[in-house]
Amino acid sequence: MQKNVRNIIDAKGQDVWSIDANISVFEALEVMADKNVGALVVTTGGELSGILSERDYARKVILLDRGSKETKVSEIMTSDPVTVSPTDSVTDCMQVMTDRRIRHLPVVEDGALVGVISIGDVVRHVIDEQKFMIDQLESYISG
């Protein structure tokens, strides 16, 4: 059975850590460290407006010798992030992540943010699916 994004969200939960676009990058990094995540959804007026990842920080603050306390999230976030729906397949998500070279996908349903999946979540579910299939085949063979 092909898994979809809803299966991942159901397994990991719908917790979404979000930040306002107007806070400093330093404050965003504190949230990332506290929540032990590599990316945060960025909202403006409660609506999804972007995503901020560790990669954004490394490339747009550190390498450009900017200050994280003076730089606003809105200045370095990835605006209009690629999103997926709960009904999208895990395989399609893997393809999007590979093609776009991204590691996090906000999950949107009926215009509302319902979760975020990471490449780690996707890989974990693919491995679980393969393990289940192997167990079923071994059971069938051993009769």
Stockholm file with secondary structure:
# STOCKHOLM 1.0

chainA/1-143         MQKNVRNIIDAKGQDVWSIDANISVFEALEVMADKNVGALVVTTGGELSGILSERDYARKVILLDRGSKETKVSEIMTSDPVTVSPTDSVTDCMQVMTDRRIRHLPVVEDGALVGVISIGDVVRHVIDEQKFMIDQLESYISG
#=GR chainA/1-143 SS CCCBHHHHHHHHCCCCCEEETTSBHHHHHHHHHHHTCSEEEEEETTEEEEEEEHHHHIIIIITTTCCTTTSBHHHHSEESCCCBCTTSBHHHHHHHHHHHTCSEEEEEETTEEEEEEEHHHHHHHHHHHHHHHHHHHHHHHHC
#=GC SS_cons         CCCBHHHHHHHHCCCCCEEETTSBHHHHHHHHHHHTCSEEEEEETTEEEEEEEHHHHIIIIITTTCCTTTSBHHHHSEESCCCBCTTSBHHHHHHHHHHHTCSEEEEEETTEEEEEEEHHHHHHHHHHHHHHHHHHHHHHHHC
//
